[in-house]
Amino acid sequence: MVPYVSIAIADNEHDNISELSREGVFRINIGVSKETFGNLFPDGAVEWDYAVLNQFLPHPHYAAQHYVCILNPEGARADCM
């Protein structure tokens, strides 16, 4: 059910693509509507750097379920949380 939000604070054996083992790095995962997801990411052919900070990205594992994520949001991106 959207909206749904979770926080990942560490890598594990199933998910290390965001490099959460870096000091102080965490990822916020957000379930959004299909429409919102499509507006944020209209081009499905982009290769994403899932370790970049403060940028909304399709979730590395759950994009098909319309999840987005952001590592260490700051400024205006943190304000919208």
VENLINBEL-V982691 format. One record per pair of residues at least 6 apart in sequence whose C-alpha atoms are under 6 Angstrom apart, sorted by the first residue. I is the first residue (numbers start at 1). GAP is how many residues later the second one is. D is the distance in whole Angstrom. If there is no record, write none. Layout:
BEGIN
I_GAP_D ; I_GAP_D
END
This chain:
BEGIN
2_29_5 ; 2_30_6 ; 3_28_5 ; 3_29_6 ; 4_26_6 ; 4_27_5 ; 5_24_6 ; 5_25_5 ; 6_22_6 ; 6_23_5 ; 7_20_6 ; 7_21_5 ; 8_18_6 ; 8_19_5 ; 9_17_5 ; 10_10_5 ; 10_11_6 ; 11_9_5 ; 11_10_6 ; 18_32_5 ; 18_33_4 ; 19_32_6 ; 20_6_6 ; 26_45_6 ; 26_46_6 ; 27_43_6 ; 27_44_4 ; 28_41_5 ; 28_42_5 ; 29_39_6 ; 29_40_4 ; 30_37_5 ; 30_38_5 ; 30_39_6 ; 31_35_6 ; 31_36_4 ; 32_34_6 ; 32_35_6 ; 34_32_6 ; 37_29_6 ; 53_18_5 ; 53_19_6 ; 54_16_6 ; 54_17_5 ; 54_18_6 ; 54_19_4 ; 55_15_6 ; 56_13_6 ; 56_14_5 ; 57_11_6 ; 57_12_5 ; 58_10_4 ; 59_8_5 ; 59_9_5 ; 59_10_5
END
